[in-house]
Amino acid sequence: MRRAFIAISLLAAALAVTAGASGKSSAAVAIPGCATDSLKLVSAGTLTVGTDNPAYGPWFGGGEIKGSKWKINDPATGKGYESAVAYEVAKRLGFAKSELKWVAVPFNTSFRPGKKNFDFFVNQVSYTPQRAKNVTFSASYYNVNQAVVGVKGKPIATARSKADLRGYELGVQIGTTSYDYIVKNIKPTSKPAVYDTNNDAVTALKNGQIDGIVVDLPTAFYVTAVQVENGTIVGQFLSVGSQERFGLVFQKGNSLAGCVNKALTRMRADGTLKRLQTQWLSKATGARVLQ
């Protein structure tokens, strides 16, 4: 009996070594019903994650890597809130870090109907019922408020309410909930200027073509800290109706979303999401509220 016990122990040790050699994370958390070989993936054995390029902070960090196609930041560094969330989800599903592949996908195409080249997309995509007709969303990985960024010393910087903003020229990236917030809640006297990318909107602000841009609050902190000299967060807006939230985006009906939701539930329950928010977003959460 003792020999049999020793043999079983040695076999278990050998299997553990084999698993480690295969590159699987020893820290992976098993989720019942979500074995990696049972997941509906774009490429078997690989978790393919899409995001926009450039990859901006504080959502992504670590800078550019020589020879990489990624601008501003390379998502593969694992730095920045969204990159860290993606790798944590992957680990909990049983994927090693090397088994997560990043693909560049323009923000505004991520939630259009049709076949996807990613398993999920992460890039500050807010859930809306309209978008959910075309794709499947995960549960929230971050609840967010919108904010307006202006330039210090300009009249818009003195605004203290949404009503104060109505006479200013505001800019926004096309297809975002920031645009929806402007037209539905700020209701400016002139239509907002719409740009293909947030970087284009930032450039217009720097050039004085618009008075302010509306973005999510953490992005507003990045814009003022890195992109716009003398930039200032005029204020943030509380959500109107239900709380605005970011979700991971999946091909419509992909059962993978259910397993990812289980991972997110565990991450929320054990404090991992809060820890990652503290690590990457703690400096990007405070600003006056514009009523």
Number of C-alpha atoms within 10 A of each C-alpha: 6 7 8 9 10 11 12 12 12 12 12 12 12 12 12 13 12 12 13 13 10 10 13 17 18 14 10 16 17 14 16 9 10 19 13 18 11 11 19 14 19 15 12 12 15 19 27 20 26 25 22 23 20 20 22 22 23 23 23 24 23 15 17 17 15 8 6 10 13 20 15 16 24 25 33 20 16 18 22 24 22 26 24 22 22 21 24 23 21 25 22 23 23 22 24 22 19 13 17 17 16 19 17 17 19 16 23 15 12 26 25 16 14 12 10 20 18 23 23 27 28 23 23 23 20 21 22 14 7 9 17 16 13 17 21 22 28 20 19 18 23 16 12 20 19 21 26 28 30 30 21 15 11 11 12 21 20 14 15 15 17 19 14 15 25 16 13 17 19 26 29 28 24 18 16 19 20 22 21 14 18 23 14 11 14 17 17 19 12 12 13 21 17 18 16 14 18 22 16 15 25 25 14 18 22 19 10 11 14 20 23 30 28 29 26 20 24 22 23 28 25 17 25 18 13 11 15 17 12 13 22 22 23 24 25 25 22 14 15 11 6 6 11 19 18 20 23 27 30 26 24 19 12 17 15 19 23 16 20 22 18 19 22 22 16 17 20 15 11 11 11 16 21 16 14 18 21 14 13 20 20 14 13 16 16 13 15 13 15 18 13
